[in-house]
Amino acid sequence: MYIGKVTGKVVCTVKNELLQGMSMVLVELLGSGESTKKGLLVAVDTIGCGEGNIVIVAGGGAARLIGGCQNAPIDLAVIGIVDHQIQQI
């Protein structure tokens, strides 16, 4: 799982039939340290997040398990919105 910030929506007029009805968002992965993945990725929005939300995203096979999408070509899915984050000391 990763933490990211939703930076926008993705609109696709043509997409795989298994993705019909699914909303997609742009997520900028956040993290600390050089080993943390960073970048701008497309994720399936399973919870109705909005631009600017800090979200938790699941990747790989776990992303397909969300909402009964086992056969859909999904590699990243938003699974939660962060209310607040506790900083480590």
Phi, psi and omega per residue, in radians:
M1 nan 2.674 -3.120
Y2 -2.354 2.826 3.006
I3 -1.921 2.386 -3.134
G4 -2.582 3.025 3.107
K5 -2.067 2.270 3.123
V6 -1.307 2.134 -3.094
T7 -1.894 -0.130 3.120
G8 2.981 3.122 3.105
K9 -1.844 2.714 3.064
V10 -2.021 2.239 3.122
V11 -1.961 2.171 -3.138
C12 -2.132 2.095 3.103
T13 -1.421 -0.432 3.074
V14 -2.239 2.179 3.096
K15 -2.668 2.934 3.135
N16 -0.923 2.424 -3.083
E17 -1.044 -0.475 3.126
L18 -1.303 -0.204 3.112
L19 -1.750 0.027 3.136
Q20 -1.044 2.345 3.128
G21 1.481 -0.053 -3.141
M22 -1.724 2.349 3.093
S23 -1.512 2.536 3.116
M24 -2.180 2.500 -3.115
V25 -2.268 2.726 3.004
L26 -1.541 2.274 -3.132
V27 -2.180 2.203 3.034
E28 -1.643 2.005 -3.127
L29 -1.211 2.396 -3.137
L30 -1.978 2.669 3.096
G31 3.096 3.120 3.098
S32 -2.278 2.650 -3.135
G33 1.562 2.710 -3.085
E34 -1.267 -0.428 -3.089
S35 -1.432 -0.175 -3.113
T36 -1.332 2.353 3.089
K37 -1.168 2.429 3.058
K38 -2.399 2.707 3.102
G39 2.607 3.120 3.126
L40 -1.895 2.096 -3.049
L41 -2.259 2.822 3.065
V42 -1.744 2.288 3.129
A43 -2.262 2.583 3.026
V44 -1.320 2.272 -3.130
D45 -1.573 1.842 -3.095
T46 -1.668 -0.067 -3.030
I47 -2.232 -0.086 3.139
G48 1.450 0.781 3.129
C49 -1.345 2.909 -3.128
G50 -2.164 2.905 3.126
E51 -1.052 2.340 -3.120
G52 1.652 -0.265 3.110
N53 -1.172 2.467 2.954
I54 -1.560 2.203 -2.994
V55 -2.248 2.824 3.001
I56 -1.803 2.282 3.134
V57 -2.125 2.507 3.065
A58 -1.895 2.499 -3.108
G59 -2.093 2.922 3.082
G60 1.186 -2.537 -3.097
G61 -1.051 -0.552 3.132
A62 -1.111 -0.575 -3.137
A63 -1.133 -0.580 -3.125
R64 -1.306 -0.367 -3.128
L65 -1.303 -0.304 -3.114
I66 -1.219 2.211 3.044
G67 1.145 0.430 3.095
G68 1.183 0.705 -3.093
C69 -1.882 0.660 -3.026
Q70 -0.989 -0.549 -3.079
N71 -1.726 -0.062 -3.111
A72 -1.374 2.607 3.139
P73 -1.400 1.243 -3.101
I74 -1.994 2.292 3.113
D75 -2.050 -0.225 -3.129
L76 -2.616 2.277 -3.121
A77 -2.407 2.420 3.053
V78 -1.346 2.198 -3.088
I79 -2.103 -0.090 3.137
G80 -2.946 2.723 3.052
I81 -1.925 2.266 -3.108
V82 -1.375 2.147 3.083
D83 -1.390 -0.850 3.046
H84 -2.719 2.764 -3.060
Q85 -2.100 2.342 3.108
I86 -1.603 2.169 -3.128
Q87 -1.427 2.459 3.053
Q88 -1.413 2.595 3.123
I89 -1.678 nan nan
